[in-house]
Amino acid sequence: MYPTTDKLLCRLLDDDAEFPIRSRTTLWRWMKKLGFEYKRTSTISNSIGFRWAGIKASTRDNNTSFRLSDVQRLASKWIAAVDASTAQSYFAHAYQHELVFKQADAIAEEVENQLIDEEEEEDEAQITADETEDEIDA
């Protein structure tokens, strides 16, 4: 299959240097006279394009605001459709994220405790320095 008449014409001229047709337009006219149907690639329907158009149309048609009762009804239908293995995989996924957050929280608490200890040491050092100055002044 040749994607363009230009490539078809180049191939014909490469194969036969004395080929009588020299222009793309003339080739196109002769193909039409002979009843040869040749679809240009730009006019061939693209299935991805059709699907994308369908998605956009669906989004446009269904782009409405939901009431809380609508959300509750949709959630109930979805929950009713979930099987045991899918539910278990959701819980396992949530548990993994829970572990990540627990680890992050533990690290934050450790850093917080270190900062508090350092601040207390600085305060104690300042108090000691102030007491020393008071003793010297007295």
ABEGO torsion letter per residue (X at the ends): XBABAAAAAAAAAAABAABABABAAAAAAAAAAAGBBBBBAAABBBAAAAAAAAAAAAAAAABBBBBAAAAAAAAAAAAAABBAAAAAAAAAAAAAAAAAAAAAAAAAAAAAAAAAAAAAAAAAAAAAAAAAAAAAAX
